[in-house]
Amino acid sequence: MRCESVLRTTVPSDIKVQAKAIADREFLSEAAWLKRLVVREIRAARGADPREREPCRADVIRAPNSRSGSGRPLFVRLRNEDRLLLDARAEARMMRPATYASVLIRAHLRNLAPLPKDELLALKRSIAELASIGRNINQIAKALNEGANAPVSVREEFRAMLKVCEALRDNTKALLKANVTSWESGFAEDI
């Protein structure tokens, strides 16, 4: 059922403050709380079952219980083959399966690029190395452009640095591609 009509009312400000406080306690907007109240009263007036599903109802989102700072536990039932994949991928990333599943879920819900800590650190190290090599290459190029005579050893060093840069670039690309592929694979036919 689509909700297209608007129901309006005017109340004293103290009533509005109380309604807002009640809605906040139930983690609802004032509009959602008011809609629930109106539907419940209409059902009561016509003698309908109060447990009947509300029209246009969005599921209630509860605030996380963050006493410990990590939220409430969530229990998920996995198929055996999915559990084996989860364990293998978590082990490959040197993570516990529950932590890996948490990273996956968070990345999906928040539309994040899912890079675990170790992979992110490896990328940062690669970038730092590339920056260092880039500075060295820049110094060599500047000296050669100013007419410096370059011995054969410098030219060989220059070629070696270029090979290292290319290898780092290729490895970084491969790491990112493998990461994206591993996070996107699954069994589409089960959906």
C-alpha positions in Angstrom: 0.0 0.0 0.0 1.4 3.4 -1.0 1.1 6.3 1.5 0.2 9.4 -0.4 -2.0 11.5 1.9 -0.9 13.8 4.6 -2.7 14.1 7.9 -2.1 17.4 9.7 -2.8 18.6 13.2 -1.9 21.5 15.5 -1.0 20.9 19.1 0.4 23.0 22.0 4.2 23.2 22.1 4.4 21.1 25.3 2.5 18.3 23.7 4.8 18.4 20.7 7.9 18.3 23.0 6.4 15.2 24.8 5.6 13.5 21.5 9.1 14.1 20.3 10.6 12.7 23.5 8.4 9.5 23.2 9.3 9.1 19.5 13.0 9.6 20.3 12.9 6.9 23.1 11.4 4.5 20.5 14.0 5.6 17.8 11.3 6.8 15.5 10.7 10.1 13.8 7.8 12.1 15.0 5.9 11.4 11.8 6.5 7.6 12.1 5.4 7.7 15.7 2.3 9.7 14.9 1.4 7.4 12.0 1.7 4.4 14.3 -0.5 6.1 16.9 -3.2 7.0 14.4 -3.3 3.5 12.8 -3.4 1.9 16.3 -6.4 4.1 17.3 -8.2 3.4 14.1 -7.8 -0.3 14.5 -9.0 -0.1 18.1 -12.1 1.9 17.0 -13.1 -0.7 14.4 -12.1 -3.7 16.6 -9.3 -5.0 14.3 -6.4 -7.1 15.5 -3.8 -4.7 17.0 -0.9 -7.0 15.8 -1.9 -6.5 12.1 0.9 -5.0 10.0 0.9 -1.2 9.7 0.4 0.1 6.2 3.5 1.9 4.8 5.5 0.8 7.8 9.3 0.9 7.7 11.0 -1.5 10.0 12.1 0.0 13.2 15.8 0.6 13.4 17.1 0.2 16.9 20.1 2.1 18.2 23.1 -0.2 18.9 23.8 -1.2 22.5 27.3 0.3 22.8 28.1 -0.4 26.5 31.3 -2.2 25.5 31.9 0.0 22.5 31.7 -2.9 20.0 27.9 -3.3 19.7 25.7 -6.3 20.3 26.6 -9.7 19.0 24.9 -10.8 15.8 24.3 -14.5 15.0 24.3 -15.6 11.4 23.6 -19.0 10.0 25.9 -19.9 7.0 25.8 -22.8 4.6 28.7 -25.1 5.0 30.3 -24.1 1.7 30.0 -20.4 2.6 31.6 -21.1 6.0 34.5 -22.8 4.3 35.0 -19.8 2.0 34.7 -17.4 4.9 37.3 -19.3 6.9 39.7 -19.5 3.9 39.4 -15.8 3.1 39.7 -14.8 6.7 42.8 -17.0 7.1 44.3 -15.5 3.9 44.0 -12.1 5.4 45.2 -13.2 8.8 41.9 -12.3 10.4 39.5 -14.1 12.6 36.3 -15.2 10.6 34.0 -13.0 12.7 36.2 -10.0 12.2 36.4 -10.6 8.5 32.6 -11.0 8.3 32.2 -7.7 10.3 34.5 -5.9 7.8 32.5 -7.3 4.9 29.2 -6.3 6.3 30.4 -2.8 7.3 31.9 -2.3 3.8 28.6 -3.4 2.2 26.4 -1.3 4.4 28.5 1.9 4.2 29.6 1.3 0.5 33.3 1.4 1.5 36.2 -0.1 -0.3 37.0 -3.0 1.9 40.7 -3.1 2.6 41.8 -4.9 5.8 44.5 -3.3 7.9 47.4 -5.5 6.6 46.6 -4.9 3.0 46.2 -1.1 3.6 49.6 -1.0 5.4 51.2 -2.8 2.5 49.8 -0.3 0.0 51.0 2.6 2.1 54.5 1.1 2.3 54.5 0.7 -1.5 53.4 4.2 -2.0 56.1 5.5 0.3 58.7 3.5 -1.6 57.5 4.8 -4.9 57.7 8.4 -3.6 61.3 7.8 -2.4 62.3 6.3 -5.7 60.5 9.1 -7.6 62.5 11.7 -5.7 65.8 9.9 -6.6 64.8 9.7 -10.3 63.9 13.4 -10.2 67.3 14.3 -8.9 69.1 12.2 -11.6 66.9 13.6 -14.3 67.6 17.2 -13.1 71.4 16.5 -13.0 71.3 15.0 -16.6 69.3 17.9 -17.9 71.8 20.4 -16.5 74.5 18.7 -18.6 76.0 16.4 -16.0 78.1 13.6 -17.3 76.6 10.4 -16.3 78.8 7.4 -15.8 77.6 3.9 -16.9 76.9 2.9 -13.2 74.4 5.8 -12.9 72.6 4.8 -16.0 72.4 1.2 -14.7 71.1 2.5 -11.4 68.5 4.5 -13.2 67.3 1.5 -15.2 67.2 -0.6 -12.0 65.0 2.1 -10.3 62.7 2.2 -13.3 62.3 -1.6 -13.1 61.6 -1.4 -9.3 59.0 1.3 -9.9 57.3 -0.8 -12.6 57.3 -3.9 -10.4 55.8 -1.9 -7.4 53.2 -0.4 -9.7 52.3 -3.9 -11.1 52.2 -5.5 -7.6 50.0 -2.7 -6.3 47.6 -3.0 -9.2 47.5 -6.8 -8.7 46.8 -6.4 -5.0 43.9 -4.0 -5.6 42.5 -6.2 -8.4 42.8 -9.4 -6.2 41.1 -7.5 -3.3 38.2 -6.3 -5.4 37.8 -9.8 -7.0 37.8 -11.6 -3.6 35.2 -9.2 -2.1 32.9 -9.5 -5.1 32.8 -13.2 -5.7 30.0 -15.4 -4.4 27.1 -17.5 -5.5 24.7 -15.3 -7.5 22.4 -18.2 -8.4 21.4 -18.6 -4.7 19.9 -15.1 -4.5 
